[in-house]
Amino acid sequence: MKTLVWVEHDNASVKDATLSAVTAAGKLGEVHLLVAGKGCGAVAEAAAKIAGVGKVHVADDAAYEHGLAENVAPLVVGLMAHHDAFVVPATTTGKNIAPRVAALLDVAQISDILSVEGPDSFTRPIYAGNAIATVKTSDAKKVITVRGTAFEKASATGGSATVEAVSGAGDAGLSSFAGAEIAKSERPELTSAKIIVSGGRALGSSEQFHALIDPLADKLKAGVGASRAAVDAGYAPNDYQVGQTGKIVAPEIYIAVGISGAIQHLAGMKDSKTIIAINKDEDAPIFQVADLGLVGDLFKILPELTQKL
């Protein structure tokens, strides 16, 4: 069984989410990668070094420079004539490409898998992760998105895959890249951070959110997250959101500050190795999943904790 994995990248380096997708694909059989971009030779070289990869298909064309799903999907469909499954990480871009591929192949997509139970059987979360469903497909071609936190990352070194140039239809003419406003930060990305400090609505304002959370995160060299309530209230930007409708994370340490622990938020972080909760409400649901809990006033606890680090 041959599996094609779409490589998420910025035309310079491979994103970590791809490595988890490679691990999942490896459980299905032979792994091939697809690098689609413009001037993406360095990405192809890096992809070829990923452990467990047999071949890297490279489509170097201006049409794929920004990863527009309308252009990438037909390219993937053309390659699927020689592959049995298409696997992508369940990131924003991956979840944009996969449904289009599934529609063009006329198959049902299998979303957000947690494990591979067999060549056609997988587990995936339902009801915000409160139940795990085992699903089985009868489709000859499979389109799968992978929850990155559920699989170990494949080693980025040690592989020696062959690199093969491929071509597609190019620009489909259905969409165009207008521009991107990319937030730049010295802090690690949420999905790859080993430590995350997240704040909730209890912080009261954007000013207090950043005055209390940021210094602690800087001391710990941690990423900064937020609950949906904090994002909706304007305390933090949308890309900070952790939860079912935000980013799914599983760091070594997750510190939840002033977060009650609604199901929506827990779905995005309950796989963290160690969860530390700080909340003044001792009955808050967050304490049910926390490994360490501190009941108290966050406005007193956080400055003291930051000072002692």
C-alpha positions as CSV (number, residue, x, y, z in Angstrom):
1,M,0.0,0.0,0.0
2,K,1.5,3.4,-1.1
3,T,0.6,6.5,0.9
4,L,1.2,10.1,-0.4
5,V,1.8,12.6,2.4
6,W,1.5,16.4,1.6
7,V,4.4,18.3,3.0
8,E,3.5,21.5,4.8
9,H,6.2,24.1,4.4
10,D,7.0,27.7,3.7
11,N,9.2,27.1,0.7
12,A,12.2,27.1,3.0
13,S,11.7,24.4,5.6
14,V,9.4,21.5,6.6
15,K,6.8,22.2,9.2
16,D,6.8,19.9,12.3
17,A,3.2,18.8,11.6
18,T,4.4,16.9,8.6
19,L,6.5,14.6,10.7
20,S,3.5,13.4,12.7
21,A,1.7,12.7,9.4
22,V,4.6,10.7,8.1
23,T,4.5,8.5,11.3
24,A,0.8,7.9,10.7
25,A,1.3,7.1,7.0
26,G,4.1,4.7,7.9
27,K,1.5,2.5,9.6
28,L,-0.3,2.1,6.3
29,G,2.7,1.1,4.2
30,E,5.2,2.7,1.9
31,V,5.5,6.5,2.4
32,H,5.9,9.0,-0.5
33,L,5.9,12.7,0.1
34,L,4.6,15.6,-2.1
35,V,6.5,18.9,-2.0
36,A,4.5,21.5,-3.9
37,G,5.8,25.1,-4.0
38,K,8.0,27.6,-5.8
39,G,11.8,27.5,-5.4
40,C,11.3,24.7,-2.9
41,G,14.5,22.7,-3.6
42,A,15.7,23.1,0.0
43,V,12.4,21.7,1.3
44,A,12.7,18.7,-1.0
45,E,16.2,18.0,0.2
46,A,15.0,18.2,3.9
47,A,12.0,16.0,3.1
48,A,14.2,13.3,1.5
49,K,16.1,13.0,4.8
50,I,13.0,12.2,6.9
51,A,13.2,8.7,8.3
52,G,10.9,6.1,6.7
53,V,10.3,8.0,3.4
54,G,10.8,6.1,0.1
55,K,10.2,8.8,-2.5
56,V,9.7,12.6,-2.6
57,H,7.6,14.1,-5.5
58,V,8.5,17.7,-6.2
59,A,6.2,20.1,-8.1
60,D,8.1,23.4,-8.5
61,D,5.7,25.9,-10.1
62,A,4.6,29.4,-9.3
63,A,1.0,28.1,-9.1
64,Y,1.9,26.2,-5.9
65,E,4.0,28.9,-4.2
66,H,1.3,29.8,-1.7
67,G,-0.3,26.4,-1.3
68,L,-3.6,27.4,-2.8
69,A,-5.9,24.4,-2.3
70,E,-7.6,24.9,-5.6
71,N,-4.3,24.4,-7.4
72,V,-2.8,21.7,-5.2
73,A,-5.8,19.4,-5.1
74,P,-5.8,18.6,-8.9
75,L,-2.0,17.9,-8.6
76,V,-2.7,15.4,-5.8
77,V,-5.5,13.7,-7.7
78,G,-3.2,13.1,-10.6
79,L,-0.6,11.4,-8.3
80,M,-3.3,9.3,-6.6
81,A,-3.4,7.0,-9.7
82,H,-0.3,5.4,-8.2
83,H,-1.2,5.8,-4.5
84,D,-3.8,4.2,-2.2
85,A,-4.1,6.9,0.4
86,F,-3.5,10.7,0.8
87,V,-2.5,11.9,4.2
88,V,-2.2,15.5,5.5
89,P,-1.7,17.0,8.9
90,A,-4.9,18.4,10.3
91,T,-3.7,22.0,10.2
92,T,-5.5,24.9,8.7
93,T,-3.9,24.4,5.3
94,G,-4.1,20.6,5.4
95,K,-7.8,20.8,6.2
96,N,-8.3,23.1,3.2
97,I,-6.7,20.8,0.7
98,A,-7.9,17.3,1.9
99,P,-11.7,17.9,1.3
100,R,-11.1,19.1,-2.2
101,V,-9.0,16.0,-3.0
102,A,-11.7,13.8,-1.5
103,A,-14.4,15.5,-3.5
104,L,-12.4,15.1,-6.8
105,L,-11.8,11.4,-6.0
106,D,-15.5,11.0,-4.9
107,V,-14.6,9.4,-1.6
108,A,-15.4,10.1,2.0
109,Q,-12.7,11.9,4.0
110,I,-11.6,10.4,7.3
111,S,-10.8,13.4,9.6
112,D,-8.5,14.0,12.5
113,I,-7.4,10.4,13.1
114,L,-5.9,9.4,16.4
115,S,-4.6,5.9,15.4
116,V,-4.4,3.5,12.6
117,E,-6.1,0.2,13.5
118,G,-5.7,-1.5,10.1
119,P,-5.4,-0.7,6.4
120,D,-9.0,0.6,6.3
121,S,-9.8,1.2,10.1
122,F,-9.0,4.3,12.1
123,T,-10.0,6.0,15.4
124,R,-11.1,9.6,15.6
125,P,-12.5,11.8,18.4
126,I,-16.2,12.8,18.5
127,Y,-18.2,14.9,20.9
128,A,-15.3,17.2,21.5
129,G,-13.1,14.3,22.3
130,N,-15.4,12.8,25.0
131,A,-15.8,9.7,22.9
132,I,-13.5,7.9,20.4
133,A,-15.1,6.4,17.3
134,T,-13.6,3.6,15.3
135,V,-14.4,4.1,11.6
136,K,-13.9,1.8,8.7
137,T,-13.9,2.8,5.1
138,S,-14.6,0.7,1.9
139,D,-13.2,3.4,-0.4
140,A,-10.4,2.2,-2.7
141,K,-8.7,5.5,-2.3
142,K,-8.4,7.0,1.2
143,V,-8.1,10.7,2.1
144,I,-7.0,11.2,5.8
145,T,-6.2,14.1,8.0
146,V,-4.0,13.4,11.0
147,R,-4.2,14.9,14.5
148,G,-0.5,15.7,15.1
149,T,-0.6,15.4,18.9
150,A,-1.7,11.7,18.6
151,F,1.5,10.5,16.7
152,E,5.2,10.8,17.5
153,K,7.1,12.9,15.1
154,A,9.2,11.0,12.6
155,S,12.9,11.7,12.7
156,A,13.9,14.6,10.4
157,T,17.2,12.8,9.7
158,G,18.4,9.4,8.7
159,G,16.3,9.0,5.5
160,S,17.6,8.8,2.0
161,A,14.6,9.0,-0.3
162,T,14.8,9.5,-4.0
163,V,13.6,12.8,-5.4
164,E,11.4,12.9,-8.5
165,A,10.1,16.0,-10.3
166,V,6.4,16.0,-11.1
167,S,4.0,18.4,-12.8
168,G,0.4,19.2,-12.6
169,A,-2.2,21.4,-14.4
170,G,-0.7,24.5,-12.7
171,D,-3.0,27.4,-12.0
172,A,-6.6,26.3,-12.0
173,G,-7.8,29.9,-12.2
174,L,-10.3,29.5,-9.4
175,S,-8.4,31.6,-6.8
176,S,-5.5,33.9,-6.4
177,F,-3.1,34.9,-3.6
178,A,-3.9,38.5,-2.5
179,G,-1.5,38.7,0.5
180,A,-0.7,37.5,4.0
181,E,-0.4,39.2,7.3
182,I,1.8,36.8,9.3
183,A,2.3,37.5,13.0
184,K,5.9,37.3,13.9
185,S,7.0,36.3,17.4
186,E,10.2,35.2,19.1
187,R,8.2,32.7,21.1
188,P,7.8,29.1,19.8
189,E,4.7,28.2,17.8
190,L,1.9,26.7,19.9
191,T,1.8,23.4,18.0
192,S,5.5,22.8,18.5
193,A,6.1,24.5,21.9
194,K,7.2,22.3,24.8
195,I,5.7,24.6,27.4
196,I,2.6,26.7,26.9
197,V,1.1,29.3,29.2
198,S,-2.6,30.0,28.5
199,G,-4.8,32.7,29.9
200,G,-8.6,32.9,30.2
201,R,-11.4,35.4,30.5
202,A,-10.6,35.8,34.3
203,L,-7.6,38.0,33.4
204,G,-10.1,40.8,32.7
205,S,-8.5,42.8,29.9
206,S,-6.0,42.6,27.1
207,E,-3.6,44.8,29.1
208,Q,-3.7,42.5,32.1
209,F,-3.5,39.4,29.9
210,H,-0.2,40.5,28.4
211,A,1.1,42.1,31.6
212,L,0.7,38.8,33.5
213,I,1.0,36.0,30.9
214,D,3.8,37.3,28.7
215,P,6.5,37.8,31.5
216,L,5.8,34.2,32.8
217,A,6.0,32.8,29.2
218,D,9.2,34.7,28.6
219,K,10.8,33.3,31.7
220,L,9.8,29.7,30.8
221,K,10.6,30.2,27.0
222,A,7.0,29.1,26.5
223,G,4.4,29.7,23.8
224,V,1.3,31.8,24.8
225,G,-2.2,30.4,24.4
226,A,-5.7,31.6,25.3
227,S,-9.1,30.2,25.8
228,R,-11.9,31.0,23.2
229,A,-13.6,33.2,25.8
230,A,-10.4,35.3,26.1
231,V,-10.0,35.5,22.3
232,D,-13.6,36.5,21.8
233,A,-13.3,39.2,24.5
234,G,-10.3,40.6,22.6
235,Y,-7.7,39.8,25.2
236,A,-5.5,37.9,22.7
237,P,-5.3,37.4,18.9
238,N,-7.1,34.5,17.2
239,D,-3.9,32.5,16.5
240,Y,-3.5,32.1,20.3
241,Q,-6.7,30.1,20.7
242,V,-6.4,26.6,22.0
243,G,-9.4,24.3,21.8
244,Q,-11.7,22.4,19.5
245,T,-12.1,25.5,17.3
246,G,-8.5,26.6,17.8
247,K,-5.2,24.8,17.9
248,I,-4.8,21.2,19.3
249,V,-1.7,21.1,21.4
250,A,0.1,18.5,23.6
251,P,3.2,20.2,25.2
252,E,5.3,18.8,28.0
253,I,3.8,21.4,30.3
254,Y,0.5,23.3,29.9
255,I,-0.2,26.1,32.4
256,A,-3.9,27.2,32.4
257,V,-4.4,30.5,34.1
258,G,-7.9,31.7,34.9
259,I,-9.4,29.1,32.5
260,S,-12.5,27.3,33.8
261,G,-12.0,24.2,31.6
262,A,-15.0,24.2,29.2
263,I,-15.2,21.1,27.0
264,Q,-14.2,23.2,24.0
265,H,-10.9,24.1,25.6
266,L,-10.2,20.7,27.1
267,A,-10.5,19.1,23.7
268,G,-7.5,21.1,22.6
269,M,-5.1,20.5,25.4
270,K,-6.0,17.5,27.5
271,D,-3.3,15.3,25.9
272,S,-0.6,17.6,27.4
273,K,2.0,15.6,29.5
274,T,1.6,17.8,32.6
275,I,-1.3,20.2,33.2
276,I,-1.0,22.9,35.8
277,A,-4.2,24.9,36.6
278,I,-4.4,28.2,38.5
279,N,-7.9,29.3,39.3
280,K,-9.8,30.9,42.2
281,D,-12.8,28.5,41.8
282,E,-11.8,25.2,43.4
283,D,-14.8,23.5,41.6
284,A,-13.6,24.6,38.1
285,P,-13.7,21.7,35.6
286,I,-10.0,22.3,34.7
287,F,-9.0,20.8,38.0
288,Q,-10.5,17.4,36.9
289,V,-7.8,17.1,34.2
290,A,-5.0,19.0,36.0
291,D,-2.0,17.1,37.4
292,L,-1.2,20.1,39.6
293,G,-3.8,22.7,40.8
294,L,-3.4,25.9,42.7
295,V,-6.5,27.6,44.0
296,G,-6.0,31.3,44.5
297,D,-6.0,34.8,43.1
298,L,-4.1,34.8,39.8
299,F,-3.4,38.5,40.1
300,K,-1.3,37.7,43.2
301,I,0.0,34.3,42.2
302,L,1.4,35.1,38.7
303,P,3.6,38.1,39.6
304,E,5.0,36.1,42.6
305,L,5.6,33.0,40.4
306,T,7.3,35.1,37.7
307,Q,9.5,36.8,40.2
308,K,10.7,33.5,41.7
309,L,11.6,31.9,38.4
